[in-house]
Amino acid sequence: MGDKIRIGICGTGGIAHSHMNNYVKFSDVEIVGACDIVPGKARAFLDRYDLTNVPAFESVYDMIKNVEMDGASVCTYNTTHAECTIALLEAGAHVLCEKPMSFTLQEAVEMVRASRRTGKFLTIGFQPRFDFMRQRVDSIIQSGALGKVYYVQSGGGRRRGIPGGTFIDSSKAGFGCLGDIGCYSIDECLHAIGYPKPLTVSAVATDYFGKNPKYWPEPDKFDVDDFSVAFVRLEGDVTFVFKQSWAMHADSLGDTLWLGTEGAIKIINGFDELRRPSRVMYFTDINGQHLDSYIEANVPFNAYTTVRPRDMWEGKMRSFVDAIKTNGPAPVPAEEILYNQAIIDGIYRSAKLKKEVEIEIPEI
């Protein structure tokens, strides 16, 4: 490994720009190649960043054959995450794969196996983990202040927010809102409590808005979910209620909530009457009295400038580069996100079969 970390970009669509916008700011990173299956797309992507001397390719295999990489970003559509990630790991590159980790649980298992086999780490692109308020909430829950957490629910959802493009094509995305933003909700809820193993899932997924021309201009092309809800049983007698939506007749699916035997945390989604954004509340009892309070974020402060929380995308990309320098560990370990993928896979199967399903995770 030289003075600069050599990075390749696999897939040069919209999300790849969020990666590149940060890579080009890092003085210790060199972009050595990019690939995309659409002819000319990778070349145009690189030229946009004035990387005219960096080679462009039309497949990940051509890029692997022609350039040496210390690490690579996988920014392709969901159903190709596994193939591209495994190829890059076997070529000797550490990999940052965009979310969701994969389409099927078995694909995720094969990705983890490839990481272990090659000795190269695999990290998954959950940038909300680097949000300062998210980290504050995680630290309180992980401190044990809530006692035993026995119930968790996700909230949020979009009033209107179907993204279009490959997101609504099941052959490329695999699933809709479940994989697009649902994986974020699962990670937010379960990372804070150490990702207990999922056991069973009972789920429903619908496409009422995407299939309705009143709400979506191309209903004939829409073949994924735009709403999903699930009841998930987790190891340790923990109940997880999952909800997510791209479109609905409501401002929110509710608040995000962790209930514990000694306290609770609630993220109030949406805006209050003063137009303040999501707030976080902490509930507990002290000396027999209820204590209900707001949680303030711990943000680095410079009295001569202003409050400047670290950009979560910068944190995501910086942590990847720094981890390459030390040969790991992965900032967001694939072994952990395997449980996230198992839940998504279970929700997908349960919704299709219209019954509760068991989650069985193969040995790694």
MOWONOR-V584723 format. One record per residue. RES is the residue in one letter. OMEGA is omega in radians with two decimals (NA if undefined). BURIAL is # if it has 24 or more other ideal C-beta (glycine too) atoms within 12 Angstrom, else .. Layout:
BEGIN
res->RES omega->OMEGA burial->BURIAL
res->RES omega->OMEGA burial->BURIAL
END
This chain:
BEGIN
res->M omega->-3.10 burial->.
res->G omega->3.14 burial->.
res->D omega->3.14 burial->.
res->K omega->3.09 burial->.
res->I omega->-3.08 burial->#
res->R omega->-3.04 burial->#
res->I omega->2.99 burial->#
res->G omega->3.13 burial->#
res->I omega->3.13 burial->#
res->C omega->-3.03 burial->#
res->G omega->-3.02 burial->#
res->T omega->3.07 burial->#
res->G omega->-3.00 burial->#
res->G omega->-3.05 burial->.
res->I omega->-3.14 burial->#
res->A omega->3.13 burial->#
res->H omega->3.10 burial->#
res->S omega->3.06 burial->#
res->H omega->-3.05 burial->#
res->M omega->-3.14 burial->#
res->N omega->3.10 burial->.
res->N omega->3.12 burial->#
res->Y omega->-3.07 burial->#
res->V omega->3.09 burial->#
res->K omega->-3.07 burial->.
res->F omega->-3.09 burial->#
res->S omega->-3.11 burial->.
res->D omega->3.14 burial->.
res->V omega->3.03 burial->#
res->E omega->3.06 burial->#
res->I omega->-3.03 burial->#
res->V omega->3.12 burial->#
res->G omega->3.07 burial->#
res->A omega->3.13 burial->#
res->C omega->3.07 burial->#
res->D omega->-3.09 burial->#
res->I omega->3.10 burial->#
res->V omega->-3.10 burial->.
res->P omega->3.08 burial->.
res->G omega->-3.05 burial->.
res->K omega->3.14 burial->#
res->A omega->3.12 burial->#
res->R omega->3.14 burial->#
res->A omega->3.11 burial->.
res->F omega->-3.13 burial->#
res->L omega->-3.13 burial->#
res->D omega->3.12 burial->.
res->R omega->3.13 burial->.
res->Y omega->3.13 burial->#
res->D omega->3.08 burial->.
res->L omega->-3.01 burial->#
res->T omega->-3.13 burial->.
res->N omega->3.14 burial->.
res->V omega->-3.07 burial->#
res->P omega->3.09 burial->#
res->A omega->-3.07 burial->#
res->F omega->-3.13 burial->#
res->E omega->3.03 burial->.
res->S omega->3.12 burial->#
res->V omega->-3.12 burial->#
res->Y omega->3.07 burial->.
res->D omega->3.12 burial->.
res->M omega->3.13 burial->#
res->I omega->-3.11 burial->#
res->K omega->-2.94 burial->.
res->N omega->3.14 burial->.
res->V omega->3.05 burial->#
res->E omega->-3.08 burial->.
res->M omega->2.97 burial->#
res->D omega->-3.13 burial->#
res->G omega->-3.14 burial->#
res->A omega->3.00 burial->#
res->S omega->3.05 burial->#
res->V omega->-3.06 burial->#
res->C omega->3.13 burial->#
res->T omega->3.10 burial->#
res->Y omega->-2.88 burial->#
res->N omega->-3.02 burial->#
res->T omega->3.08 burial->#
res->T omega->-3.13 burial->#
res->H omega->-3.06 burial->#
res->A omega->-3.10 burial->#
res->E omega->-3.10 burial->#
res->C omega->-3.13 burial->#
res->T omega->-3.13 burial->#
res->I omega->3.12 burial->#
res->A omega->-3.13 burial->#
res->L omega->3.08 burial->#
res->L omega->-3.13 burial->#
res->E omega->3.07 burial->#
res->A omega->3.07 burial->#
res->G omega->3.14 burial->#
res->A omega->2.90 burial->#
res->H omega->-3.00 burial->#
res->V omega->2.91 burial->#
res->L omega->-3.13 burial->#
res->C omega->3.12 burial->#
res->E omega->3.09 burial->#
res->K omega->-0.27 burial->#
res->P omega->-3.05 burial->#
res->M omega->-3.11 burial->#
res->S omega->3.04 burial->#
res->F omega->-3.12 burial->#
res->T omega->3.06 burial->#
res->L omega->-3.13 burial->#
res->Q omega->3.08 burial->.
res->E omega->3.14 burial->#
res->A omega->3.10 burial->#
res->V omega->-3.14 burial->#
res->E omega->3.10 burial->#
res->M omega->3.12 burial->#
res->V omega->3.10 burial->#
res->R omega->3.14 burial->#
res->A omega->3.11 burial->#
res->S omega->3.14 burial->#
res->R omega->-3.11 burial->.
res->R omega->-3.06 burial->.
res->T omega->-3.09 burial->#
res->G omega->3.10 burial->.
res->K omega->-3.06 burial->#
res->F omega->3.08 burial->#
res->L omega->3.09 burial->#
res->T omega->-3.06 burial->#
res->I omega->-2.94 burial->#
res->G omega->3.07 burial->#
res->F omega->-3.09 burial->#
res->Q omega->3.10 burial->#
res->P omega->3.08 burial->#
res->R omega->-3.10 burial->#
res->F omega->3.05 burial->#
res->D omega->-3.01 burial->#
res->F omega->-3.13 burial->#
res->M omega->3.06 burial->#
res->R omega->-3.13 burial->#
res->Q omega->3.09 burial->#
res->R omega->3.12 burial->#
res->V omega->3.13 burial->#
res->D omega->-3.07 burial->#
res->S omega->3.12 burial->.
res->I omega->-3.13 burial->#
res->I omega->-3.10 burial->#
res->Q omega->3.08 burial->.
res->S omega->-3.09 burial->.
res->G omega->-3.08 burial->.
res->A omega->-3.12 burial->#
res->L omega->-3.04 burial->#
res->G omega->3.07 burial->.
res->K omega->3.06 burial->.
res->V omega->-3.07 burial->#
res->Y omega->-3.13 burial->#
res->Y omega->3.11 burial->#
res->V omega->3.04 burial->#
res->Q omega->3.06 burial->#
res->S omega->3.13 burial->#
res->G omega->3.08 burial->#
res->G omega->-3.05 burial->#
res->G omega->-3.11 burial->#
res->R omega->3.01 burial->#
res->R omega->2.98 burial->.
res->R omega->-3.11 burial->.
res->G omega->3.06 burial->#
res->I omega->-3.00 burial->#
res->P omega->3.13 burial->#
res->G omega->3.14 burial->.
res->G omega->-3.13 burial->.
res->T omega->-3.12 burial->#
res->F omega->-3.08 burial->#
res->I omega->-3.14 burial->#
res->D omega->-3.04 burial->.
res->S omega->3.13 burial->#
res->S omega->-3.13 burial->.
res->K omega->-3.09 burial->#
res->A omega->-3.08 burial->#
res->G omega->3.08 burial->#
res->F omega->-3.05 burial->#
res->G omega->-3.08 burial->#
res->C omega->3.13 burial->#
res->L omega->-3.13 burial->#
res->G omega->-3.07 burial->#
res->D omega->-3.12 burial->#
res->I omega->3.12 burial->#
res->G omega->3.14 burial->#
res->C omega->3.06 burial->#
res->Y omega->-3.13 burial->#
res->S omega->3.13 burial->#
res->I omega->-3.12 burial->#
res->D omega->3.12 burial->#
res->E omega->-3.07 burial->#
res->C omega->-2.94 burial->#
res->L omega->3.07 burial->#
res->H omega->-3.11 burial->#
res->A omega->-3.11 burial->#
res->I omega->3.03 burial->#
res->G omega->3.09 burial->.
res->Y omega->3.03 burial->#
res->P omega->-3.07 burial->#
res->K omega->3.08 burial->#
res->P omega->-3.07 burial->#
res->L omega->3.13 burial->#
res->T omega->3.12 burial->#
res->V omega->2.94 burial->#
res->S omega->-2.95 burial->#
res->A omega->3.02 burial->#
res->V omega->3.05 burial->#
res->A omega->-3.11 burial->#
res->T omega->-3.14 burial->#
res->D omega->-3.03 burial->#
res->Y omega->-3.09 burial->#
res->F omega->-3.14 burial->#
res->G omega->-3.13 burial->#
res->K omega->-3.10 burial->#
res->N omega->-3.11 burial->.
res->P omega->3.09 burial->.
res->K omega->-3.08 burial->.
res->Y omega->-3.13 burial->.
res->W omega->-2.98 burial->#
res->P omega->-3.10 burial->.
res->E omega->-3.07 burial->.
res->P omega->-3.13 burial->.
res->D omega->-3.13 burial->.
res->K omega->-3.07 burial->.
res->F omega->-3.13 burial->#
res->D omega->3.06 burial->#
res->V omega->3.12 burial->#
res->D omega->2.97 burial->#
res->D omega->3.09 burial->#
res->F omega->3.06 burial->#
res->S omega->3.14 burial->#
res->V omega->-3.07 burial->#
res->A omega->3.01 burial->#
res->F omega->-3.03 burial->#
res->V omega->3.02 burial->#
res->R omega->-3.10 burial->#
res->L omega->3.09 burial->#
res->E omega->3.14 burial->.
res->G omega->3.13 burial->.
res->D omega->3.07 burial->.
res->V omega->3.09 burial->#
res->T omega->3.12 burial->#
res->F omega->3.07 burial->#
res->V omega->-3.06 burial->#
res->F omega->3.08 burial->#
res->K omega->3.06 burial->#
res->Q omega->-3.08 burial->#
res->S omega->2.95 burial->#
res->W omega->-3.08 burial->#
res->A omega->3.14 burial->#
res->M omega->3.06 burial->#
res->H omega->3.10 burial->.
res->A omega->3.13 burial->.
res->D omega->-3.12 burial->.
res->S omega->3.01 burial->.
res->L omega->3.12 burial->#
res->G omega->-3.08 burial->#
res->D omega->3.01 burial->#
res->T omega->-2.93 burial->#
res->L omega->2.97 burial->#
res->W omega->3.10 burial->#
res->L omega->3.11 burial->#
res->G omega->-3.11 burial->#
res->T omega->-3.13 burial->.
res->E omega->-3.13 burial->.
res->G omega->-3.14 burial->#
res->A omega->3.02 burial->#
res->I omega->3.11 burial->#
res->K omega->3.00 burial->#
res->I omega->-3.10 burial->#
res->I omega->-3.08 burial->#
res->N omega->3.12 burial->#
res->G omega->-3.07 burial->.
res->F omega->3.06 burial->.
res->D omega->-3.07 burial->.
res->E omega->3.09 burial->.
res->L omega->3.13 burial->.
res->R omega->3.03 burial->.
res->R omega->-3.09 burial->.
res->P omega->-3.08 burial->.
res->S omega->3.10 burial->#
res->R omega->-3.10 burial->#
res->V omega->3.14 burial->#
res->M omega->3.11 burial->#
res->Y omega->-3.11 burial->#
res->F omega->3.04 burial->#
res->T omega->3.07 burial->#
res->D omega->3.08 burial->.
res->I omega->-3.14 burial->.
res->N omega->3.09 burial->.
res->G omega->-3.12 burial->.
res->Q omega->3.06 burial->.
res->H omega->3.05 burial->.
res->L omega->3.13 burial->.
res->D omega->-3.02 burial->.
res->S omega->3.05 burial->.
res->Y omega->3.09 burial->.
res->I omega->3.08 burial->#
res->E omega->-3.13 burial->.
res->A omega->2.98 burial->.
res->N omega->-3.07 burial->.
res->V omega->3.08 burial->.
res->P omega->-3.04 burial->.
res->F omega->3.05 burial->.
res->N omega->-3.04 burial->.
res->A omega->-3.11 burial->.
res->Y omega->3.07 burial->.
res->T omega->-3.14 burial->.
res->T omega->3.04 burial->.
res->V omega->-3.10 burial->.
res->R omega->3.08 burial->.
res->P omega->-3.13 burial->.
res->R omega->3.08 burial->#
res->D omega->-3.04 burial->.
res->M omega->3.09 burial->#
res->W omega->3.08 burial->#
res->E omega->3.11 burial->#
res->G omega->3.13 burial->#
res->K omega->-3.08 burial->#
res->M omega->3.14 burial->#
res->R omega->-3.13 burial->#
res->S omega->3.10 burial->#
res->F omega->-3.13 burial->#
res->V omega->-3.14 burial->#
res->D omega->3.13 burial->#
res->A omega->3.08 burial->#
res->I omega->-3.11 burial->#
res->K omega->-3.10 burial->.
res->T omega->-3.09 burial->.
res->N omega->3.13 burial->.
res->G omega->0.06 burial->#
res->P omega->3.13 burial->.
res->A omega->3.12 burial->#
res->P omega->3.07 burial->#
res->V omega->-2.95 burial->#
res->P omega->3.12 burial->#
res->A omega->3.12 burial->#
res->E omega->3.12 burial->#
res->E omega->-3.10 burial->#
res->I omega->3.04 burial->#
res->L omega->3.11 burial->#
res->Y omega->3.04 burial->#
res->N omega->-3.13 burial->#
res->Q omega->3.12 burial->#
res->A omega->3.11 burial->#
res->I omega->3.10 burial->#
res->I omega->3.12 burial->#
res->D omega->3.13 burial->#
res->G omega->3.10 burial->#
res->I omega->-3.14 burial->#
res->Y omega->-3.12 burial->#
res->R omega->-3.12 burial->#
res->S omega->3.14 burial->#
res->A omega->3.13 burial->#
res->K omega->-3.08 burial->.
res->L omega->-3.13 burial->.
res->K omega->3.07 burial->.
res->K omega->3.09 burial->.
res->E omega->3.11 burial->.
res->V omega->3.03 burial->#
res->E omega->3.08 burial->.
res->I omega->3.09 burial->#
res->E omega->-3.10 burial->.
res->I omega->-3.13 burial->#
res->P omega->3.06 burial->.
res->E omega->3.14 burial->.
res->I omega->NA burial->.
END
